[in-house]
Structure formats: structure tokens, C-alpha cells
Amino acid sequence: MSWTLLIEVLVLPVIASCAILPQPLDTNDLLRGPFISPALSLSVNLSTVTGNTSSGNLLKLRCDPVRYGRNLNVESCRKVFGFIAQDDTQTVFAERGIVQPHDLNLPFRATSNDARCYVQPILTEGAVTARASPREVGEAAYTLFQECVVKRGVGGIVGDIGGDNHLDVIIASYKPNVHCNSFPGPPWRSCIGLFSDMHADKNRQTFGHLPDPRVQVRLPIAYRAGKILHPQAIRAGLSTCIADRRCTVKIDITGQPTGLSWYEVWEAVVALASTCVRGRQKCGKATGLGLGRNVYLQLSDENPDADIEPLSVGSQNSSLLTSG
């Protein structure tokens, strides 16, 4: 009951032991390619892109700079594929919180180490679940990479992926505001559990401190990765890593309450963990969230204790990420 679309991501600190010492991020000049306005739809034979003569699937593909970004960095996007498993196991995807049995909670994404490019599977409109393998997701995403990122410098979406054609895959840009510090980070695999099950709905709420009557989400909030054990994770030898609760995230605010969605928080957690924990094995901080740009996240490595309850919002997710 797990799978392997592997990205690895996440979490932030709740602790003063993770004081933030900003360091410059690795940056690259963004590739400037021709703009398509507003979108370009293509039909691409998968075998011509992957070199796989046994597959002749015709993919519905759309390059769209408005929805998925323009001037994507080719090298940043290329490195995402190192975090997507080459596995043929069929995985059932569904939105987190759904009662119907499934293997992987959505949203889920594979992110580059600079967090500026990501690959993300999503359900097609009207679908409740979808079935596909990590390899199918990766091959579809690579088609997008070749047709949209390399040739045109923009992001895009490809549809009808997997055994039931209920999955779409996007490749897109993200603008992180992340600073890694000098404190050792938690194990990457420990962070997977937090990322997989944390809140991620897109409804905007008011985050802030009480006693302000406008506040809907009371800050600060602290989450810790829970104990997540699944047969596939055990077979992959990940159980001891996933079981610990060291990956901890703190969400807080400076100043007045502000509008923010849990999806935006989730995105920042993925970016922070990918850049600092997976990329540098460090703690870190993400800033500038919300309409007021005053919500921040901290990621730390904590010893398990009873002070913070394990996060267990989603169904039965396990890790599907490569070790990076």
C-alpha cells in the first residue's frame, strides 16, 4: 500500500535550536524561451520521446506559460527526474481525507533541490481516484520536459495517464523563499510522513494570533511526523526511518492576521524540505507566506516525545520517494 513516485520533501522546525542563519540559495539564470500565448496543445507519441519502441501511447499535452510558468530553468527541471522512481507498481491516487482505499494522498510532488521546478500528478476533472505507476508518471513528465521546458521554456500539463486515464501530470515553476542554516536537519525519510499527511486544502483562511476575532487558524501550530508503516515501505527497507518522529514543523506569524491556504503552506514545506533537508541535510526557514507575506515556517530535527502529537490527517500514506 504505498508506492514510489519519489520526491522527497519537507518539514519545518518548531524550535529555538534551529535559529536561522540565512545562506544564499544556489541560483541560475532562467532560460528564456519563446512565449506561447496563452497555450499550445500538442499530441505527442510517447515512444518518440522516451525511445521506448514498445510504447506508442499518444499523449494529450498542453504547454501553458500562464498556468504553469514561463522561463523554467532546464537544468533545475531535469534534476527532478532523479527523485521519481522507476517502478512499474500500480498505485491508486486520491485526494487526502477520502474514505475510499488508496495508496497515495494527493497533492504530492517531486521537486528539484532548488525548489524552482516540480512534477505533480493530479486527478482529472471529476475523477475520485486514479491508477498509475511511478514509471508512467515519470515518462509522461519527461515528455512535458522535452516538449514544453526544453523547446519552449514553459510549463505544461499532460493528460490521460495510467491504467484508467484518470491522472494528469504537470511540470511547473515555483518561487521559493527559503533559507537553510547550519544546524543538522532531520532524516529526509522522516519528513516524508509529515509531507504526505499534512493539511493541504486550497480554501483560504485567516491565520493569526488570538484574541483577534478574525483568526480562523490559531498560530503558532507545531506538527511532527507520525509513525507511518506500510508493507511496501518495509519491503524497501524504509520502516526504521519512517517510524521516527524527528521531522518537526512550526508555523507562525509576525504582525496582523493574514489570508492563507493550507495548500500554500504545504507547498512551502515541500520546498523547504527539498532544499534544506534533502539537498543540504540542514534545518531551515521559509518566509513571506500569505497575503500579508508575514507567515513563516521553520523546520527542525527534534527527539520524539509526547509534547507534540503525531500528524495523522490523511489516510494511509507511505513514502514513495527515492532516497535522493
Residue, then its C-alpha position, 0 to 999 in steps of 0.5 A: m500500500s504505498w508506492t514510489l513516485l519519489i520526491e522527497v520533501l519537507v518539514l519545518p522546525v518548531i524550535a529555538s535550536c534551529a535559529i536561522l542563519p540565512q545562506p544564499l540559495d544556489t541560483n541560475d539564470l532562467l532560460r528564456g524561451p519563446f512565449i506561447s500565448p496563452a497555450l499550445s496543445l500538442s499530441v505527442n507519441l510517447s515512444t518518440v520521446t522516451g525511445n521506448t519502441s514498445s510504447g506508442n501511447l499518444l499523449k494529450l499535452r498542453c504547454d501553458p506559460v500562464r498556468y504553469g510558468r514561463n522561463l523554467n530553468v532546464e537544468s533545475c527541471r531535469k534534476v527532478f527526474g532523479f527523485i521519481a522512481q522507476d517502478d512499474t507498481q500500480t498505485v491508486f491516487a486520491e485526494r487526502g481525507i477520502v474514505q475510499p482505499h488508496d495508496l497515495n494522498l494527493p497533492f504530492r510532488a517531486t521537486s528539484n533541490d532548488a525548489r524552482c521546478y516540480v512534477q505533480p500528478i493530479l486527478t482529472e476533472g471529476a475523477v475520485t481516484a486514479r491508477a498509475s505507476p511511478r514509471e508512467v508518471g515519470e515518462a509522461a513528465y519527461t515528455l512535458f520536459q522535452e516538449c514544453v521546458v526544453k523547446r519552449g521554456v514553459g510549463g505544461i500539463v499532460g493528460d490521460i495517464g495510467g491504467d484508467n486515464h484518470l491522472d494528469v501530470i504537470i511540470a511547473s515553476y515555483k518561487p521559493n523563499v527559503h533559507c537553510n542554516s547550519f544546524p543538522g536537519p532531520p532524516w529526509r525519510s522522516c519528513i516524508g510522513l509529515f509531507s504526505d499527511m499534512h493539511a493541504d486544502k486550497n480554501r483560504q483562511t485567516f491565520g493569526h494570533l488570538p484574541d483577534p476575532r478574525v483568526q480562523v487558524r490559531l498560530p503558532i501550530a507545531y506538527r511532527a511526523g507520525k509513525i507511518l508503516h506500510p508493507q511496501a515501505i518495509r519491503a524497501g527497507l524504509s520502516t526504521c526511518i519512517a517510524d521516527r518522529r524527528c521531522t518537526v514543523k512550526i508555523d507562525i506569524t509576525g504582525q496582523p492576521t493574514g489570508l492563507s491556504w493550507y495548500e500554500v503552506w504545504e507547498a512551502v514545506v515541500a520546498l523547504a524540505s527539498t532544499c534544506v533537508r534533502g539537498r543540504q541535510k540542514c534545518g531551515k526557514a521559509t518566509g513571506l507566506g500569505l497575503g500579508r507575506n508575514v507567515y513563516l515556517q521553520l523546520s527542525d530535527e527534534n527527539p520524539d516525545a509526547d509534547i507534540e502529537p503525531l500528524s495523522v490527517g490523511s489516510q494511509n500514506s507511505s513514502l514513495l520517494t527515492s532516497g535522493 
